[in-house]
Amino acid sequence: MEILNVTAENFDETVGTSDVPVLVDFWAPWCGPCKMLGPVIEAVAAEADGFKVGKCNVDDEEDLAMKFRIASIPCMILFKNGTEAGRLIGATTKEKILAFIKG
């Protein structure tokens, strides 16, 4: 499945009104752990069944980063019905992310 580009402008459309859970990876291009996590997020998106995956560049989307109190990256937030259901901080494995989503 395609990775969504989550922005302040499309947040409500892509995440807020989604009928399935959405995992959003908050990241920055200068962040080493974020770069390491990139291929893992792509692998998770490739296996997406019953959920969506998005990425939000915190440098470009400072308002969203502040709204969700992103203090360190990478930070993955799982949204269900547009509301935060949980978060993972730091680089991790595909298996841990999938287990987190399926909760």
trRosetta pair geometry for C-beta under 8 A, 3 or more apart (Angstrom, degrees):
i j d omega theta_ij theta_ji phi_ij phi_ji
1 45 5.3 -121 72 175 81 78
1 46 7.0 -178 23 -105 61 21
1 48 4.0 -64 28 58 136 126
1 52 6.8 -122 140 -126 143 63
1 53 6.8 127 91 24 112 98
2 45 7.2 -58 128 172 9 128
3 41 6.8 63 -112 139 138 106
3 42 6.8 -68 -43 -103 133 63
3 45 4.8 -64 -72 -103 85 163
3 53 5.3 -51 -118 103 76 99
3 54 6.4 134 -179 -117 70 32
3 55 5.7 28 162 -9 121 105
4 14 5.0 152 177 -165 147 134
4 22 7.5 -33 38 -152 143 119
4 52 6.1 31 -11 162 127 119
4 53 6.9 167 18 95 84 44
4 54 3.6 -39 72 -102 101 95
4 55 7.3 169 81 19 54 60
5 10 7.7 66 93 56 74 141
5 54 7.0 -164 -60 -158 5 91
5 55 6.4 -28 -113 65 51 84
5 56 8.0 117 -174 -91 50 49
6 10 6.8 -135 -142 83 45 97
6 11 6.1 63 -172 -99 92 71
6 14 5.7 -149 -107 91 80 142
6 15 6.2 42 -129 -35 124 123
6 24 5.3 -22 11 -132 165 119
6 54 4.1 76 -37 155 113 134
6 55 6.5 179 19 75 92 29
6 56 4.3 -52 78 -73 106 96
6 61 7.5 -2 110 -67 76 174
6 64 7.3 158 131 -170 101 167
7 10 5.1 64 53 26 88 91
7 11 6.7 -118 88 -43 39 79
7 56 7.2 162 -79 -127 37 88
7 60 7.4 -59 -117 123 97 112
7 61 5.7 -152 -136 -92 59 124
7 64 7.4 -151 -168 -28 32 144
8 11 5.8 -24 -140 -16 28 120
8 61 5.7 168 -30 -145 89 97
8 63 5.1 30 -88 75 144 122
8 64 5.2 -149 -75 -47 82 101
10 13 4.9 -64 -165 51 72 114
10 14 5.0 50 139 -12 100 113
11 14 6.4 -69 -133 48 22 94
11 15 5.3 -36 -170 37 65 114
11 16 5.9 69 133 -25 75 107
11 64 6.5 172 -76 -107 140 123
12 15 7.3 -61 -101 60 12 73
12 16 3.8 -37 -137 40 51 143
12 17 6.1 44 164 -14 70 99
12 82 7.7 19 -135 -127 59 125
13 16 7.2 28 -6 43 21 97
13 17 6.5 -23 -127 36 28 114
14 18 6.8 5 155 -57 36 112
14 22 7.1 122 142 -137 77 158
14 52 7.7 -140 178 124 83 151
14 54 6.1 99 146 -91 129 149
15 18 5.8 -43 -147 -7 24 120
15 22 4.7 -135 -123 76 78 156
15 24 6.4 -9 -99 -54 138 130
15 54 6.7 -89 -70 20 105 156
15 79 5.1 48 -174 72 106 161
15 82 6.3 111 131 -117 75 63
16 79 7.9 -63 -81 165 37 146
16 82 3.9 45 -150 -123 53 117
17 82 6.5 26 -56 -67 33 121
18 21 7.5 82 113 -146 126 3
18 22 5.0 96 45 -38 166 119
18 52 6.2 -111 -148 22 147 134
18 79 7.3 93 46 103 126 112
18 82 7.2 150 32 -63 78 70
20 50 5.8 -168 -149 175 126 46
20 51 5.3 -160 151 -104 110 38
20 52 6.0 115 88 -13 111 89
21 50 7.5 31 32 135 95 77
21 51 4.4 -28 74 -120 91 104
21 52 7.4 -171 98 29 48 68
21 78 5.9 -1 -177 -174 118 96
21 79 6.6 159 -158 81 65 50
21 80 4.9 -28 -103 -91 89 80
21 85 7.1 -59 -130 25 114 147
21 101 6.4 155 108 -162 141 89
22 51 6.8 174 -85 -172 30 82
22 52 4.6 -17 -112 69 81 100
22 53 7.4 170 -161 -86 64 19
22 54 5.9 14 178 3 110 114
22 78 7.5 158 81 -155 41 50
22 79 4.7 -12 61 58 91 104
23 44 7.1 -58 76 137 153 139
23 51 6.4 51 -12 155 96 127
23 52 7.3 -168 27 93 67 50
23 53 5.1 -16 66 -113 99 70
23 54 7.1 170 87 29 50 66
23 76 5.8 2 -176 -176 98 109
23 77 7.5 164 -153 83 51 38
23 78 5.3 -23 -99 -100 73 73
23 79 7.8 -175 -80 19 25 72
23 97 7.2 80 -160 -178 159 106
23 101 5.8 -60 -59 -95 128 114
24 53 7.9 157 -85 -165 35 47
24 54 4.6 -19 -108 75 77 101
24 55 7.1 156 -161 -97 64 17
24 56 5.5 24 177 -9 112 114
24 76 6.9 164 81 -152 42 58
24 77 5.2 -13 58 59 96 87
24 78 8.0 175 18 -85 69 25
24 79 6.6 33 -5 -8 110 112
25 34 7.9 132 161 -144 111 89
25 37 6.9 -179 -153 129 135 127
25 41 5.1 -35 -40 -112 159 144
25 53 7.4 21 -12 -176 104 92
25 54 7.1 -168 22 97 71 48
25 55 4.8 -23 65 -111 100 72
25 56 7.1 172 83 24 48 69
25 74 6.0 -18 -168 -165 93 115
25 75 7.8 145 -158 77 47 40
25 76 5.1 -22 -99 -99 64 87
26 56 5.0 -24 -105 71 66 103
26 58 5.4 61 179 -60 95 107
26 64 7.9 -160 -112 119 113 106
26 65 6.3 127 -159 -108 130 85
26 68 7.2 -160 -64 84 149 135
26 70 4.9 -118 140 -118 159 146
26 73 5.6 -112 112 -113 86 107
26 74 6.7 152 76 -158 59 59
26 75 4.5 -13 55 64 113 91
26 76 7.3 -167 16 -80 73 33
26 77 6.9 40 -17 -2 110 101
27 31 6.1 -140 -167 53 74 136
27 34 3.9 131 -152 -149 104 127
27 37 7.2 -151 -101 73 129 123
27 38 7.6 106 -158 -78 166 82
27 55 6.1 -33 26 -162 118 101
27 56 7.3 133 24 71 68 51
27 57 6.4 -43 79 -105 74 52
27 58 6.8 -174 74 -4 20 94
27 73 5.6 145 -116 180 38 127
27 74 5.1 -5 -94 -110 87 93
28 31 4.5 98 63 -16 87 111
28 34 5.9 157 48 5 53 168
28 57 6.4 94 -108 -160 50 72
28 58 5.2 -59 -65 49 97 98
28 59 5.1 96 -130 -27 101 103
28 73 5.8 105 3 85 94 159
29 34 7.6 -108 -94 99 15 135
29 35 7.9 61 -161 -72 45 96
29 57 7.0 7 -29 -137 87 115
29 59 7.1 -56 17 16 90 141
30 59 7.9 88 9 -53 104 141
31 34 3.5 65 89 7 114 119
31 35 6.7 175 92 -16 61 79
31 73 5.3 -66 -117 101 166 113
31 74 6.7 145 127 -51 144 74
32 35 5.7 -54 -152 31 32 111
32 36 6.6 30 152 -16 65 104
33 36 5.4 -52 -149 37 38 114
33 37 6.2 36 153 -20 68 108
33 73 7.5 167 77 120 109 65
33 74 5.7 -133 116 1 100 95
33 90 6.3 -66 177 -153 150 59
33 91 4.3 -138 -167 -31 95 112
34 37 5.6 -59 -147 39 31 110
34 38 6.8 57 149 -48 62 88
34 73 5.8 7 -68 140 117 107
34 74 4.6 138 -97 -63 73 101
34 91 7.8 -136 -66 -73 24 98
35 38 5.7 -25 -157 -7 35 120
36 39 7.9 -62 177 29 35 93
36 40 7.6 22 135 -5 64 116
36 91 4.9 5 91 -124 118 152
37 40 5.1 -66 -159 44 53 117
37 41 5.9 56 146 -27 84 102
37 74 4.9 -56 29 2 161 166
37 91 4.6 -141 -63 -117 99 85
37 92 7.5 34 -114 30 107 54
38 41 5.9 -57 -150 32 28 109
38 42 6.6 27 153 -17 64 105
39 42 5.4 -50 -148 36 38 116
39 43 6.4 41 152 -21 67 102
40 43 5.6 -52 -151 35 33 112
40 44 6.5 35 149 -20 65 103
40 91 7.4 126 19 -160 150 84
40 92 7.4 167 153 81 161 53
40 93 6.8 -142 -138 -153 133 28
40 94 5.2 -150 -157 -65 86 79
40 97 6.9 131 152 -5 110 145
41 44 5.5 -50 -148 35 34 113
41 45 6.3 36 151 -20 65 105
41 53 6.4 160 -178 175 86 134
41 55 6.7 80 152 -78 155 109
41 97 7.8 -151 -97 -151 56 171
42 45 5.6 -53 -148 36 32 113
42 46 6.4 38 151 -25 63 103
43 46 5.5 -49 -149 30 33 116
43 47 6.8 16 155 -5 63 107
43 94 4.9 -56 101 -103 127 138
44 47 6.1 -70 -156 45 31 101
44 48 6.9 61 143 -61 64 83
44 53 5.8 132 106 -93 102 149
44 94 5.6 -166 -66 -140 82 85
44 97 5.1 -56 -96 108 141 137
44 98 6.4 -161 -127 -65 94 82
44 101 7.8 138 -168 -22 120 144
45 48 5.3 -17 -155 -25 41 120
45 53 4.0 -114 -92 52 90 144
47 94 7.8 92 18 -179 141 120
47 98 6.8 -24 99 -100 139 126
48 51 5.5 -114 -153 78 91 72
48 52 6.3 61 -170 -111 145 29
48 53 5.6 -130 -76 -12 136 103
51 101 5.5 -116 17 -177 175 130
56 61 5.2 -73 -178 56 98 150
56 64 5.8 -99 -176 108 142 145
56 65 7.5 178 130 -66 119 79
57 60 4.2 45 92 23 114 109
57 61 6.0 117 74 8 62 97
58 61 6.2 -74 -120 65 29 80
58 62 6.8 71 174 -93 64 49
58 64 7.7 -126 -116 80 62 92
58 65 4.2 78 -142 -83 95 140
58 70 5.9 -127 -111 98 133 151
58 73 6.1 -134 -2 -65 145 148
59 62 7.4 -3 -162 -61 21 85
61 64 4.2 -9 154 30 113 117
61 65 6.1 128 105 -23 78 90
62 65 5.4 -57 -147 39 35 115
62 66 6.2 33 156 -18 69 105
63 66 5.9 -55 -148 38 29 108
63 67 6.2 35 152 -25 64 107
64 67 5.4 -51 -144 33 33 116
64 68 6.4 5 165 4 66 108
65 68 6.7 -72 -147 51 23 90
65 70 4.3 -75 -158 40 79 125
66 69 7.2 25 -172 -79 35 41
66 70 7.7 -68 -57 29 24 84
68 77 6.2 -85 -174 -43 143 164
68 84 7.0 138 -138 -72 104 134
70 73 6.4 31 172 -67 116 92
70 75 5.2 -174 -137 47 95 149
71 75 7.8 99 44 -66 56 150
72 75 6.4 122 86 -57 57 111
72 89 5.8 62 82 -165 105 123
72 90 7.7 6 121 -62 118 72
74 89 7.4 165 94 -156 54 47
74 90 6.6 98 61 -135 80 7
74 91 6.2 83 35 -69 122 62
75 87 6.0 0 -178 -174 92 120
75 88 7.4 166 -157 84 48 49
75 89 5.1 -10 -109 -108 79 76
76 87 6.4 160 85 -155 51 66
76 88 4.5 -2 56 55 104 96
76 89 7.8 -160 24 -75 67 33
76 97 6.8 -17 106 -127 172 106
76 100 7.6 91 101 106 128 152
77 84 5.5 -56 -172 -126 117 99
77 86 7.5 170 -152 91 56 39
77 87 4.7 -24 -100 -99 69 96
78 84 7.4 97 73 -158 53 57
78 85 4.8 -61 103 64 98 100
78 86 5.0 7 43 58 113 83
78 87 7.1 -161 13 -79 73 44
78 100 6.7 -166 -40 140 139 99
78 101 6.1 176 -113 -111 132 63
78 103 7.9 174 118 -51 167 118
79 82 6.1 0 174 -134 117 15
79 83 6.4 144 -154 64 77 24
79 84 6.0 -47 -99 -90 70 42
79 85 6.5 140 -130 2 17 92
80 83 6.3 -35 70 62 64 79
80 85 4.3 47 8 -47 108 138
84 87 6.9 -16 -167 -46 116 100
85 103 7.7 -73 142 -64 124 153
86 100 6.7 -150 108 -176 133 98
86 103 7.3 146 10 -95 151 121
88 92 6.1 -71 166 11 133 146
88 96 7.4 134 -137 133 150 108
88 97 6.8 -126 38 -106 166 73
88 100 5.6 -36 -50 -127 129 168
92 96 4.5 -83 157 74 123 138
92 97 6.2 144 92 -50 112 86
93 96 4.7 97 58 7 83 99
93 97 7.0 -148 97 -4 45 86
94 97 5.8 -59 -150 38 32 110
94 98 6.2 30 155 -18 68 108
95 98 5.9 -54 -144 38 29 109
95 99 6.3 28 156 -17 63 108
96 99 5.7 -55 -146 39 31 112
96 100 6.2 37 152 -24 64 106
97 100 5.5 -52 -149 33 32 115
97 101 6.5 31 153 -19 65 103
98 101 5.8 -51 -147 34 32 110
98 102 6.3 19 158 -8 66 110
99 102 6.0 -62 -142 46 29 103
99 103 7.8 109 156 -67 53 25
100 103 6.7 16 176 -71 33 68
